[in-house]
Amino acid sequence: MTAERRNGSPVRLLVASTPHGAALLAAAADAGLLGATARERLLLVANTAPVPETVPAPDALPGFRPLRDRFGRVLSWNAALAPLHPAAWAPRSDDAPLWERQLRSLWGLGDAAVELVVERVEAGPGQALARVFPDAPLTVYATGLSAYGPTPGRLDPLVGARVRRLLHPGLVPGLRPLLLAEFGVEAETVPGEALRAVAARAARELPDPGAPEGAVVLLGQDPHAPGALPPGEEERTYGRLLRGLREAGHRAVVLAPHPADPAHRVRGIARRAAELGLELYEPQEAQPVEALYERLRPALVTGRSFGALLAASTVHGLPASHGGTAGAPAGAGAYEGGGPVAAVIADALLPGGTDAPGETEPADPSEPADSSELARLVRAVAFCAQPRVNPELRGEAERFLAARPEQRVRRWFPRRLLASLALPGGLPAGLGPVVRNPVVRRAARRARALGRRARR
């Protein structure tokens, strides 16, 4: 790397693959969290849907135009990689210098230093760009509740050490983020006032959904997110949710599906709403849900998108409920990635009913949670989800589980998972010390290896 590139004003490359990401980056810019020393601030839009051609990119959605002036240029990650898939591709080590030369030429970066602001560094565009620009410092941002969960997998130390900051919306004030904590990354909160101002400005660009005052906003889930319900179970869950809304006296529902939601799932929800006699309003195009909050000011926000529900309550001051959808995981497999941290938080902080207007109050964002039961529960769940990422949490998780045998806590921890980690509640009390014995564990590992070889 040349001295000119190291010492010159950097180009800051910000990556957004969702409307939430673009809005958070705009709010961070307004709050002065992205710095003012960059030569240029570029927004790199990535449409990471499984079939990108069927889903609008974030910069093609209504409400994006007011965000545009925060960025010098808007670039397309999909166009740069075509025909490769933008979410699945990452360069081989030997090819990374060639890709850096290509992207510098394509985007007119010259020899400028590059800083990266990405949503994830363990996968997707963030991982690829971290390899392409191996000297670029990294800022990671979280749009929802993922900041409070563990890093989803062990990160290459050479990449983790480059992460300078974690930006997040602070949806649970007082709860300390665990994402990238193993690298000592400093977490900074994007002010709620900036987030709401961005949403209010975008709301002025939205077409009128035609819904009456007092309508309910029903959020769809991201079908590709960790812990997403399979189609059949999702349809049953949303059917129960719609029935609860009807019984609570609601009559008008505005459906806000996730941009990646297949059309047939949306049609299934619409069909069920019609059977129950509910008036269902669906915006003609996918819209940023935060802007929809400000445009409609609904009587209730509900669904299974837990980060968006907390944002409705703490940032936008709206009544929100998970409607009974924040359930315990079905098995140890539900702990892949970050585990059920988002569901744990939503269950603790949001009501589960579908009360009539005025009976469900917004959460109080002033209550600190870092020394509360919720903080200890989240850390225990985080250890179970990623024990190799946060091994220092084992002792805390053991003490927490040993002191809380009641079902309301243990329901979040599958017994088989506790047994595999030798944690309280997984095995009869007398077997715990035996299972934790290093000699016994080495023998068990050898036995499993012999069993795998015998099956080949």
C-alpha positions as CSV (number, residue, x, y, z in Angstrom):
1,M,0.0,0.0,0.0
2,T,1.3,3.4,-0.9
3,A,2.0,6.1,1.7
4,E,-0.5,8.4,-0.2
5,R,-3.3,5.8,0.2
6,R,-2.5,5.4,3.9
7,N,-2.4,9.1,4.7
8,G,-4.9,10.7,2.4
9,S,-8.5,11.3,3.3
10,P,-10.4,8.0,3.2
11,V,-13.4,7.0,1.1
12,R,-16.1,5.7,3.4
13,L,-18.0,2.8,1.9
14,L,-21.3,2.0,3.6
15,V,-23.2,-1.2,2.7
16,A,-27.0,-1.5,3.0
17,S,-29.0,-4.6,2.1
18,T,-32.3,-3.6,3.7
19,P,-34.4,-0.4,4.0
20,H,-33.7,-0.6,7.8
21,G,-30.0,-0.5,7.1
22,A,-30.2,2.5,4.8
23,A,-32.3,4.4,7.3
24,L,-30.0,3.6,10.2
25,L,-26.9,4.8,8.2
26,A,-28.7,8.0,7.3
27,A,-29.6,8.6,11.0
28,A,-26.0,7.8,12.0
29,A,-24.8,10.4,9.5
30,D,-27.3,13.0,10.8
31,A,-26.1,12.3,14.4
32,G,-22.4,12.7,13.4
33,L,-21.5,9.1,14.1
34,L,-20.0,8.5,10.6
35,G,-17.3,11.2,10.9
36,A,-16.7,14.2,8.7
37,T,-13.1,13.5,7.5
38,A,-13.9,11.2,4.6
39,R,-13.1,12.3,1.1
40,E,-16.4,10.8,-0.1
41,R,-19.3,8.8,1.5
42,L,-20.6,6.1,-0.8
43,L,-23.6,4.0,-0.2
44,L,-23.2,0.5,-1.7
45,V,-26.7,-1.1,-2.1
46,A,-26.8,-4.9,-2.0
47,N,-30.0,-6.9,-2.9
48,T,-29.3,-10.1,-1.1
49,A,-32.6,-11.9,-1.5
50,P,-32.3,-15.5,-2.7
51,V,-33.7,-14.4,-6.1
52,P,-32.7,-10.7,-6.3
53,E,-34.6,-10.2,-9.6
54,T,-37.9,-10.8,-7.8
55,V,-37.4,-8.3,-4.9
56,P,-36.8,-4.5,-5.1
57,A,-33.5,-3.3,-3.9
58,P,-33.5,-0.9,-0.9
59,D,-32.9,2.2,-3.1
60,A,-35.8,1.3,-5.3
61,L,-38.4,1.4,-2.5
62,P,-40.6,4.4,-1.7
63,G,-39.1,6.5,1.0
64,F,-35.5,6.1,-0.1
65,R,-35.2,9.4,-2.0
66,P,-35.1,11.5,1.2
67,L,-32.1,9.5,2.4
68,R,-30.2,10.0,-0.8
69,D,-28.6,13.3,0.1
70,R,-26.6,11.8,3.0
71,F,-24.4,10.0,0.4
72,G,-22.1,11.2,-2.3
73,R,-22.9,8.4,-4.7
74,V,-25.1,5.3,-4.6
75,L,-23.5,2.1,-6.1
76,S,-24.8,-1.4,-6.8
77,W,-23.1,-4.4,-5.3
78,N,-25.3,-6.6,-7.5
79,A,-24.2,-4.8,-10.7
80,A,-20.5,-5.1,-9.7
81,L,-20.7,-8.9,-9.2
82,A,-23.2,-9.9,-11.9
83,P,-23.9,-12.8,-12.6
84,L,-22.6,-13.9,-9.2
85,H,-25.0,-13.9,-6.2
86,P,-24.3,-10.9,-4.0
87,A,-24.9,-12.7,-0.7
88,A,-23.1,-16.0,-1.3
89,W,-20.0,-14.8,-3.1
90,A,-16.6,-14.1,-1.4
91,P,-13.3,-14.0,-3.2
92,R,-10.6,-16.6,-2.8
93,S,-7.5,-15.3,-1.1
94,D,-5.4,-15.3,-4.3
95,D,-8.1,-13.4,-6.2
96,A,-8.7,-10.7,-3.6
97,P,-6.0,-8.3,-5.0
98,L,-7.5,-8.6,-8.5
99,W,-10.9,-7.8,-7.2
100,E,-9.6,-4.8,-5.3
101,R,-8.0,-3.4,-8.4
102,Q,-11.3,-4.1,-10.4
103,L,-13.6,-2.4,-7.8
104,R,-11.3,0.6,-7.3
105,S,-11.4,1.1,-11.1
106,L,-15.1,0.5,-11.4
107,W,-16.0,2.8,-8.5
108,G,-13.4,5.5,-9.2
109,L,-11.7,5.1,-5.8
110,G,-8.1,5.5,-7.1
111,D,-5.5,5.0,-4.4
112,A,-7.6,6.4,-1.6
113,A,-7.8,4.7,1.7
114,V,-11.1,2.8,2.3
115,E,-13.2,2.5,5.4
116,L,-16.0,0.0,5.5
117,V,-19.3,0.3,7.3
118,V,-21.1,-3.1,7.0
119,E,-23.9,-5.0,8.7
120,R,-22.1,-8.3,9.0
121,V,-18.5,-9.4,8.7
122,E,-18.9,-13.1,9.0
123,A,-21.0,-13.5,5.8
124,G,-22.5,-11.7,2.8
125,P,-21.2,-8.5,1.3
126,G,-19.4,-7.5,4.5
127,Q,-17.2,-10.6,4.5
128,A,-16.4,-10.2,0.8
129,L,-15.5,-6.6,1.1
130,A,-13.4,-7.2,4.2
131,R,-11.3,-9.6,2.0
132,V,-11.2,-7.4,-1.0
133,F,-10.0,-4.4,1.1
134,P,-7.7,-6.2,3.6
135,D,-6.4,-2.9,5.2
136,A,-9.8,-1.2,5.6
137,P,-10.9,-0.4,9.2
138,L,-14.4,-1.8,9.8
139,T,-17.5,-0.4,11.5
140,V,-20.3,-2.9,12.0
141,Y,-23.9,-1.9,12.5
142,A,-27.0,-3.8,13.7
143,T,-30.5,-2.7,12.7
144,G,-32.5,-4.6,15.3
145,L,-31.9,-6.8,18.3
146,S,-29.0,-8.7,16.9
147,A,-26.6,-6.4,18.7
148,Y,-27.6,-8.1,22.0
149,G,-26.9,-11.6,20.8
150,P,-23.5,-13.3,20.4
151,T,-21.3,-13.1,17.2
152,P,-22.8,-15.8,15.0
153,G,-19.7,-18.0,14.8
154,R,-16.0,-17.6,15.5
155,L,-14.7,-14.7,13.5
156,D,-11.2,-14.7,11.9
157,P,-9.1,-12.7,14.5
158,L,-7.5,-10.8,11.7
159,V,-10.9,-9.5,10.7
160,G,-12.3,-9.1,14.2
161,A,-9.3,-7.0,15.2
162,R,-10.1,-4.5,12.4
163,V,-13.6,-3.7,13.8
164,R,-13.5,-0.3,15.5
165,R,-17.1,0.3,16.5
166,L,-20.6,-1.3,16.7
167,L,-23.5,1.0,15.8
168,H,-27.0,0.0,17.0
169,P,-30.3,1.6,17.6
170,G,-30.3,1.1,21.4
171,L,-33.7,-0.6,21.5
172,V,-33.1,-1.9,25.0
173,P,-31.4,0.9,26.9
174,G,-29.0,-0.4,29.6
175,L,-28.6,-3.8,28.1
176,R,-25.0,-4.2,27.0
177,P,-24.5,-5.5,23.4
178,L,-22.6,-8.9,23.1
179,L,-22.1,-8.7,19.4
180,L,-18.3,-8.6,18.7
181,A,-17.7,-8.1,22.5
182,E,-15.0,-10.8,22.3
183,F,-12.8,-8.3,20.4
184,G,-13.5,-5.5,22.8
185,V,-15.5,-3.5,20.2
186,E,-17.0,-0.3,21.5
187,A,-20.8,-0.1,21.0
188,E,-22.4,3.3,20.1
189,T,-26.1,4.0,20.1
190,V,-27.7,5.8,17.2
191,P,-30.0,8.3,18.9
192,G,-33.7,7.5,18.7
193,E,-34.5,11.1,17.7
194,A,-32.3,10.8,14.6
195,L,-33.9,7.5,13.7
196,R,-37.4,8.9,14.1
197,A,-36.6,12.1,12.1
198,V,-35.3,10.0,9.2
199,A,-38.5,7.9,9.3
200,A,-40.7,11.0,9.4
201,R,-39.0,12.5,6.4
202,A,-39.3,9.3,4.5
203,A,-43.0,9.0,5.5
204,R,-43.8,12.1,3.4
205,E,-42.8,10.2,0.3
206,L,-45.1,7.2,0.9
207,P,-48.4,6.8,-0.9
208,D,-51.5,6.9,1.2
209,P,-52.4,3.2,2.2
210,G,-56.0,4.2,2.6
211,A,-56.4,2.7,6.0
212,P,-58.7,4.3,8.6
213,E,-57.5,5.9,11.8
214,G,-56.9,3.3,14.5
215,A,-55.7,0.5,12.2
216,V,-53.3,-2.2,13.3
217,V,-50.0,-2.7,11.5
218,L,-49.2,-6.4,11.1
219,L,-45.5,-7.1,10.5
220,G,-44.4,-10.0,8.3
221,Q,-41.3,-12.0,9.3
222,D,-38.1,-12.3,7.3
223,P,-38.4,-15.8,5.9
224,H,-34.6,-16.1,5.8
225,A,-33.8,-14.9,9.3
226,P,-32.4,-17.3,11.9
227,G,-35.4,-18.8,13.8
228,A,-37.9,-17.9,11.1
229,L,-41.0,-20.1,11.1
230,P,-41.5,-22.7,8.3
231,P,-44.4,-21.8,6.0
232,G,-47.0,-24.1,7.5
233,E,-46.3,-23.0,11.1
234,E,-46.1,-19.4,10.0
235,E,-49.5,-19.6,8.5
236,R,-51.0,-21.1,11.6
237,T,-49.2,-18.5,13.8
238,Y,-50.5,-15.6,11.8
239,G,-54.0,-17.1,11.7
240,R,-54.0,-17.2,15.5
241,L,-52.7,-13.6,15.6
242,L,-55.5,-12.4,13.2
243,R,-58.1,-14.2,15.2
244,G,-56.8,-12.5,18.4
245,L,-57.0,-9.1,16.7
246,R,-60.6,-9.8,15.7
247,E,-61.6,-10.9,19.2
248,A,-59.9,-7.8,20.7
249,G,-62.2,-5.6,18.6
250,H,-59.9,-4.5,15.8
251,R,-61.4,-4.2,12.4
252,A,-58.7,-2.7,10.1
253,V,-55.3,-4.2,9.5
254,V,-52.4,-2.8,7.4
255,L,-50.2,-5.7,6.3
256,A,-46.5,-4.8,6.2
257,P,-44.8,-7.9,4.7
258,H,-41.1,-8.2,4.7
259,P,-39.7,-7.4,1.3
260,A,-38.4,-11.0,0.9
261,D,-41.8,-12.5,1.8
262,P,-43.1,-14.7,-1.1
263,A,-46.4,-13.5,-2.6
264,H,-48.2,-16.8,-1.7
265,R,-47.6,-16.2,2.0
266,V,-49.0,-12.7,1.7
267,R,-52.0,-14.1,-0.1
268,G,-52.5,-16.7,2.6
269,I,-52.6,-14.0,5.3
270,A,-55.1,-11.9,3.2
271,R,-57.3,-14.9,2.7
272,R,-57.4,-15.6,6.5
273,A,-58.2,-12.0,7.3
274,A,-61.1,-12.0,4.8
275,E,-62.5,-15.2,6.5
276,L,-62.4,-13.4,9.9
277,G,-64.1,-10.3,8.5
278,L,-61.1,-8.0,8.9
279,E,-60.4,-5.2,6.5
280,L,-56.9,-5.8,5.2
281,Y,-54.9,-3.0,3.6
282,E,-51.7,-3.8,1.8
283,P,-49.5,-1.1,0.4
284,Q,-49.0,-1.4,-3.4
285,E,-45.2,-1.5,-3.0
286,A,-43.0,-2.7,-0.1
287,Q,-42.4,0.3,2.2
288,P,-39.9,1.0,5.0
289,V,-41.9,0.0,8.1
290,E,-40.5,2.8,10.2
291,A,-41.8,5.3,7.7
292,L,-45.2,3.5,7.8
293,Y,-45.2,4.0,11.6
294,E,-44.9,7.7,11.2
295,R,-47.4,7.9,8.3
296,L,-50.1,6.0,10.0
297,R,-49.5,6.3,13.8
298,P,-51.3,3.0,14.2
299,A,-53.3,1.9,17.3
300,L,-51.2,-1.2,17.6
301,V,-48.1,-2.8,16.0
302,T,-47.9,-6.6,16.1
303,G,-46.3,-9.6,14.4
304,R,-43.2,-11.6,14.7
305,S,-40.5,-9.1,13.6
306,F,-39.2,-8.5,17.1
307,G,-36.7,-5.8,16.3
308,A,-39.3,-3.8,14.4
309,L,-41.7,-4.2,17.3
310,L,-39.2,-2.9,19.9
311,A,-38.5,0.0,17.5
312,A,-42.2,0.8,17.3
313,S,-42.4,1.0,21.0
314,T,-39.1,2.6,22.1
315,V,-38.3,4.8,19.1
316,H,-41.7,5.7,17.7
317,G,-43.8,5.6,20.9
318,L,-46.4,3.3,19.6
319,P,-48.3,0.5,21.4
320,A,-46.7,-2.8,20.3
321,S,-47.3,-6.5,21.1
322,H,-45.7,-9.7,20.0
323,G,-49.2,-11.3,20.0
324,G,-48.0,-14.5,21.6
325,T,-45.5,-15.2,18.8
326,A,-42.3,-14.8,21.0
327,G,-42.3,-18.5,21.9
328,A,-39.5,-20.7,23.2
329,P,-37.3,-22.6,20.7
330,A,-38.5,-25.9,19.4
331,G,-35.2,-27.6,19.9
332,A,-31.4,-27.3,20.0
333,G,-31.3,-26.5,16.3
334,A,-33.1,-23.2,17.0
335,Y,-29.9,-22.0,18.7
336,E,-28.0,-21.9,15.5
337,G,-26.6,-18.4,14.8
338,G,-27.6,-16.0,17.6
339,G,-30.2,-18.2,19.2
340,P,-33.5,-16.9,20.4
341,V,-32.1,-13.7,21.9
342,A,-34.6,-11.5,20.0
343,A,-37.6,-13.6,21.1
344,V,-36.3,-13.6,24.8
345,I,-36.1,-9.8,24.8
346,A,-39.5,-9.3,23.1
347,D,-41.2,-11.7,25.5
348,A,-39.7,-9.8,28.5
349,L,-40.4,-6.3,27.3
350,L,-43.6,-6.4,25.2
351,P,-47.1,-7.6,26.0
352,G,-48.3,-10.8,24.3
353,G,-51.9,-9.9,23.9
354,T,-53.8,-8.1,21.1
355,D,-55.7,-5.6,23.3
356,A,-58.1,-3.1,22.1
357,P,-56.8,0.5,21.4
358,G,-55.6,2.2,24.5
359,E,-55.0,-0.9,26.5
360,T,-51.5,-1.7,25.3
361,E,-48.9,0.9,26.3
362,P,-45.5,1.6,24.7
363,A,-42.6,0.1,26.6
364,D,-40.8,2.5,28.9
365,P,-37.3,3.0,27.4
366,S,-35.9,4.7,30.5
367,E,-35.7,1.5,32.6
368,P,-32.1,0.2,32.6
369,A,-31.7,-3.5,32.0
370,D,-28.0,-4.2,32.4
371,S,-28.3,-5.5,36.0
372,S,-31.7,-7.1,35.6
373,E,-33.0,-10.6,35.2
374,L,-33.3,-10.0,31.5
375,A,-29.6,-9.2,31.1
376,R,-28.6,-12.4,32.9
377,L,-31.1,-14.5,30.9
378,V,-29.8,-13.0,27.6
379,R,-26.2,-13.8,28.5
380,A,-27.1,-17.4,29.4
381,V,-28.9,-17.8,26.1
382,A,-25.9,-16.2,24.3
383,F,-23.5,-18.8,25.9
384,C,-25.7,-21.7,24.8
385,A,-26.0,-20.3,21.3
386,Q,-22.2,-19.8,20.9
387,P,-20.2,-21.4,23.7
388,R,-17.0,-21.3,21.7
389,V,-17.4,-17.5,21.0
390,N,-18.1,-16.6,24.6
391,P,-16.5,-19.3,26.8
392,E,-16.1,-16.8,29.7
393,L,-19.9,-16.8,30.1
394,R,-20.0,-20.5,31.2
395,G,-19.7,-19.8,34.9
396,E,-22.4,-17.1,34.8
397,A,-24.7,-19.4,32.8
398,E,-24.2,-22.2,35.2
399,R,-25.0,-20.0,38.2
400,F,-28.1,-18.5,36.5
401,L,-29.6,-21.9,35.5
402,A,-28.8,-23.6,38.8
403,A,-30.6,-20.8,40.7
404,R,-33.7,-20.8,38.4
405,P,-35.2,-24.3,37.9
406,E,-38.7,-22.8,37.2
407,Q,-40.3,-23.5,33.9
408,R,-40.7,-19.9,32.8
409,V,-36.9,-19.6,32.6
410,R,-36.0,-23.2,31.6
411,R,-38.4,-23.1,28.6
412,W,-35.8,-21.1,26.7
413,F,-33.2,-23.9,27.1
414,P,-33.8,-27.2,25.4
415,R,-32.9,-30.0,27.7
416,R,-30.8,-31.7,25.1
417,L,-28.8,-28.6,24.5
418,L,-28.2,-28.2,28.3
419,A,-27.0,-31.8,28.4
420,S,-24.6,-31.3,25.5
421,L,-23.1,-28.3,27.3
422,A,-23.1,-30.0,30.7
423,L,-25.2,-27.2,32.1
424,P,-27.7,-27.4,35.0
425,G,-31.0,-28.9,33.9
426,G,-29.6,-31.1,31.2
427,L,-28.6,-34.1,33.3
428,P,-29.5,-35.6,36.7
429,A,-27.5,-33.6,39.4
430,G,-25.1,-36.5,40.1
431,L,-23.9,-36.8,36.6
432,G,-22.9,-33.2,36.1
433,P,-19.4,-33.4,37.6
434,V,-18.7,-36.6,35.6
435,V,-19.7,-35.1,32.3
436,R,-17.6,-32.0,32.9
437,N,-14.5,-34.2,33.7
438,P,-11.8,-33.6,31.0
439,V,-10.9,-37.3,30.9
440,V,-14.6,-38.3,30.3
441,R,-15.0,-35.6,27.6
442,R,-11.9,-36.8,25.8
443,A,-13.1,-40.3,25.9
444,A,-16.5,-39.3,24.5
445,R,-14.9,-37.4,21.7
446,R,-12.8,-40.4,20.7
447,A,-15.9,-42.6,20.8
448,R,-17.8,-40.3,18.5
449,A,-14.9,-40.2,16.1
450,L,-14.6,-44.0,16.1
451,G,-18.4,-44.2,15.4
452,R,-18.1,-41.8,12.5
453,R,-15.3,-43.8,10.9
454,A,-17.2,-47.0,11.4
455,R,-20.2,-45.7,9.5
456,R,-18.1,-44.7,6.4
